[in-house]
C-alpha cells in the first residue's frame, strides 16, 4: 500500500465499526464546547466516547473526496497522537482499503 500524501485525502483513522472507536479522557471532554459535549459524546458506563454514525466518527466531514474533522482544534488526544504514515495509520488504511497515490 502506498504512503498517503496527506490525511485529508484518506480519513481512514476516523472510520469505525464500533461505538468505542474514539475514547475521550476527562481533558478531551473538557476541551469540547458545551453543546458538543451534549451532542457528540456518548457514555458507556463511566467511559466516554465520540459518537459513531454510518461507520465513522460523527465529526468526520467529507467533501469532494477530502476529509476533515469538524472539531479539529478540540479533537481528542487519541486523534492528536496519530501520525501520517505511522503503524496505526497503516493499520487503519489497510483495514478500510485506502490505497492512495504517493
C-alpha positions in Angstrom: 0.0 0.0 0.0 1.4 3.4 -0.9 2.0 6.2 1.6 -0.7 8.8 1.9 0.1 12.3 0.6 -1.9 13.9 3.4 -4.5 13.0 6.0 -7.3 14.9 4.2 -7.1 12.5 1.2 -7.8 9.5 3.4 -9.8 9.8 6.6 -9.4 6.0 7.4 -8.5 6.6 11.0 -11.9 8.3 11.5 -13.9 5.3 10.2 -15.2 2.9 12.8 -17.2 -0.3 13.2 -18.0 0.1 16.9 -19.0 2.9 19.2 -15.8 2.8 21.4 -13.5 3.7 18.5 -12.6 7.2 19.8 -12.2 7.2 23.6 -12.2 10.5 25.5 -10.3 11.5 28.5 -11.6 14.0 31.0 -9.3 16.6 29.4 -10.7 15.7 26.0 -14.3 16.1 27.2 -13.5 19.4 28.9 -11.9 20.8 25.7 -15.3 20.4 23.9 -17.8 23.2 23.8 -20.9 22.6 26.0 -23.2 21.8 23.0 -20.6 19.4 21.6 -20.4 17.6 25.0 -24.2 17.1 24.8 -24.5 16.1 21.1 -21.2 14.4 20.0 -20.4 12.3 23.1 -21.8 9.1 24.5 -21.1 7.3 27.7 -20.8 3.5 28.2 -20.8 3.1 32.0 -18.2 5.6 33.2 -16.3 5.6 29.9 -16.8 8.4 27.4 -16.5 8.2 23.6 -17.2 10.2 20.5 -20.4 9.0 18.8 -20.1 6.9 15.7 -22.7 7.0 12.8 -22.5 5.4 9.4 -19.3 3.7 10.3 -17.4 6.9 11.0 -16.8 9.4 13.8 -19.6 11.9 13.8 -17.0 14.7 13.4 -15.6 13.4 10.1 -16.7 15.6 7.2 -16.2 14.6 3.5 -16.5 17.0 0.6 -15.2 16.4 -2.9 -13.1 13.5 -1.8 -11.4 15.4 1.0 -11.8 14.6 4.7 -11.7 16.9 7.7 -12.5 16.9 11.3 -15.3 19.3 12.3 -13.7 19.8 15.8 -10.1 19.6 14.7 -8.8 22.2 17.2 -10.6 20.4 20.1 -10.1 16.8 18.8 -9.4 14.0 21.4 -5.8 13.2 22.4 -6.0 9.8 20.7 -6.6 11.6 17.4 -3.8 14.1 18.1 -1.4 11.2 18.7 -1.9 9.7 15.3 0.8 10.5 12.7 0.7 10.3 9.0 2.3 7.0 7.9 2.8 5.5 11.4 1.8 2.0 12.3 -1.7 3.0 13.4 -2.2 4.9 10.2 -1.1 2.0 8.1 -3.3 -0.4 10.0 -6.4 1.8 9.5 -5.6 2.4 5.8 -5.3 -1.3 5.2 -8.4 -2.1 7.2 -10.5 0.4 5.2 -8.9 -0.3 1.9 -7.4 3.1 1.4 -4.8 3.0 -1.3 -3.5 6.4 -2.0 -1.2 7.8 -4.6 2.2 8.8 -3.4 
